[in-house]
Amino acid sequence: MASVSSPHVAVIPVMAKGHTIPILHLVRLLVTSVIDLSFPQNVHPELQQGVVSTDKFPSMSLFVPFVTATKLMQSEFDKVLESLYPRVSCIISDGFFPWTQQSAMKLGVPRLVFYGMSNYVGAVFHVVSKDQSLMDRNSDDEPFSLPAFPWIKLTRNDFESSFTDPDIDGLHFQFIMEVFAATNNSNGIITTPKAWCVGSLCLAEPPKAAVQPLQKPASTLKWLDEMLANGKSVLYVAFGSQADISTEKLQEIANGSSKCDEIVHEEFLERVKGSGLVVRERVDQVEILNHPSVKGFMSHCGWNSVMESICASVPILAWPMMAEQHLNARMVVEELGIGIRVLAENGSVRGFVTSECIEKQVRELMEGEKAKEMKKKVKQLSEEARRAMEEGVGNNILFLKFLTK
C-alpha cells in the first residue's frame, strides 16, 4: 500500500531480459528503503500483455526499430503517470527509452537513467566518442591507447560498426544521439559498479532457500550434484538471451568443448556426444554458477553475466557477441585477470573460431598454468563485491546517498 509521505518512483525497464533483471535487482533494494514503486502497466489499450520481448525477435537488427517505436506509447504513458497516487516524485528509466525525459519534464519530476553496464565501458565510450580520430587505424585489429587511460589497449574490433563507421543519416545513429541527449539532460545515471555506484546488484537477490523452500531440485541442479559426486568439473556455457548463434559456430563449440575432460553444460538445442546436459528452458544462472561443480563459464560477457560470475568466484572464458560485450571482455581478461579471451586462429577478437581453438582455450581456463591465479583473483573480487553491498560500507553508502537526493 502506498504511503503518502514516501517518495514514489516510477520504473520503466526495456523489454529485454538483460535490461529487466538488473533493474529488478535495483527495485529490490529500493523497496527495502521505504520507497513506493510503480511499474506502469497496460500503457496502451490495444497492446496485449506478454507479446513483446526482444528475445523473441528473429534478429537483433530489429532492436533499434523496436525501441524507437516505443515512443508511440508516450502519450498513453504520460496519462498513466499522471493517474498514479501518490504523485510520482521520480522516474527511473532505462537509457534506451530517451523519450521518458520529455515525460519527466512534462510531469515536473527528475528522471534518472539506468544503464545495466559497467563504468569501465561508460568511461571508454565517453573518451572515444569525444575523439573519433582514435579510430583511424590501418586495420581493425591494430591496437591503440586512450589518452585518459594509457594502459588500456583497444582495437576497432572492440566496437560495433555503427560506432566506428556511423551512418549519420541512419536510424541507429539517430537513436544513439537521442539517447545521449536525453541522458545529458537527465538528473543522473544509475550504474553498477555521478553515476551512482549501487552494485553488485545481483547480490540483492536473496538465497533461493529463503524464497522457495518447498521447491523440488531442478533437473539441472540434480545433474550438477551428480557431477560433483563423481569428481567432475563443469564448464557452464551460455550466451545470454539475444545472441545469434549460427549452426556452424554451434558445431565448433560442441566439437571443441567435448574434446576436453571437463563435463560441458550447454544451453543449446543438441546434446554434445553425451558428455553434457542440454537445457532448453531458461535456467537460474546465479544458482548454476554458485554450484561447487562449476569451475568455468564460457560467456558472451554481458554485464549481468560478468557480475554473476565474479560474485560466484567463477573464471570466465570470454566470447563476446555484440554491443559493449567486447569491452567487458577486455576488462575481464586484461584489467581484472580473471578470464581468457576466445580468439580466432589469426589472433583476432572477431572472426571464425575453430574447435581446435576452443579446445585449447577451455583447457587453459580449466587446467592451464594461469587457472590457479585466475581462480585466486576472482575469489578476491567476489569477496570485495560482497563487502561493497554490506550495510554501512562502500556502495551501500552511495546507495543511501542516492535515496536522499
Secondary structure as GFF3:
##gff-version 3
##sequence-region A 1 405
A	DSSP	beta_strand	8	12	.	.	.	ID=ss1
A	DSSP	alpha_helix	17	31	.	.	.	ID=ss2
A	DSSP	beta_strand	36	38	.	.	.	ID=ss3
A	DSSP	three_ten_helix	54	56	.	.	.	ID=ss4
A	DSSP	three_ten_helix	60	62	.	.	.	ID=ss5
A	DSSP	alpha_helix	63	69	.	.	.	ID=ss6
A	DSSP	three_ten_helix	70	73	.	.	.	ID=ss7
A	DSSP	alpha_helix	74	83	.	.	.	ID=ss8
A	DSSP	beta_strand	90	94	.	.	.	ID=ss9
A	DSSP	alpha_helix	100	107	.	.	.	ID=ss10
A	DSSP	beta_strand	111	115	.	.	.	ID=ss11
A	DSSP	alpha_helix	119	130	.	.	.	ID=ss12
A	DSSP	three_ten_helix	132	135	.	.	.	ID=ss13
A	DSSP	beta_strand	144	146	.	.	.	ID=ss14
A	DSSP	beta_strand	149	154	.	.	.	ID=ss15
A	DSSP	three_ten_helix	156	158	.	.	.	ID=ss16
A	DSSP	alpha_helix	161	164	.	.	.	ID=ss17
A	DSSP	alpha_helix	171	184	.	.	.	ID=ss18
A	DSSP	beta_strand	188	191	.	.	.	ID=ss19
A	DSSP	beta_strand	195	197	.	.	.	ID=ss20
A	DSSP	three_ten_helix	201	204	.	.	.	ID=ss21
A	DSSP	alpha_helix	208	211	.	.	.	ID=ss22
A	DSSP	alpha_helix	219	229	.	.	.	ID=ss23
A	DSSP	beta_strand	234	238	.	.	.	ID=ss24
A	DSSP	alpha_helix	247	258	.	.	.	ID=ss25
A	DSSP	beta_strand	263	266	.	.	.	ID=ss26
A	DSSP	beta_strand	276	278	.	.	.	ID=ss27
A	DSSP	alpha_helix	285	289	.	.	.	ID=ss28
A	DSSP	beta_strand	294	299	.	.	.	ID=ss29
A	DSSP	alpha_helix	303	311	.	.	.	ID=ss30
A	DSSP	beta_strand	316	318	.	.	.	ID=ss31
A	DSSP	alpha_helix	325	330	.	.	.	ID=ss32
A	DSSP	pi_helix	331	335	.	.	.	ID=ss33
A	DSSP	beta_strand	339	341	.	.	.	ID=ss34
A	DSSP	alpha_helix	355	367	.	.	.	ID=ss35
A	DSSP	alpha_helix	371	388	.	.	.	ID=ss36
A	DSSP	alpha_helix	394	404	.	.	.	ID=ss37
###
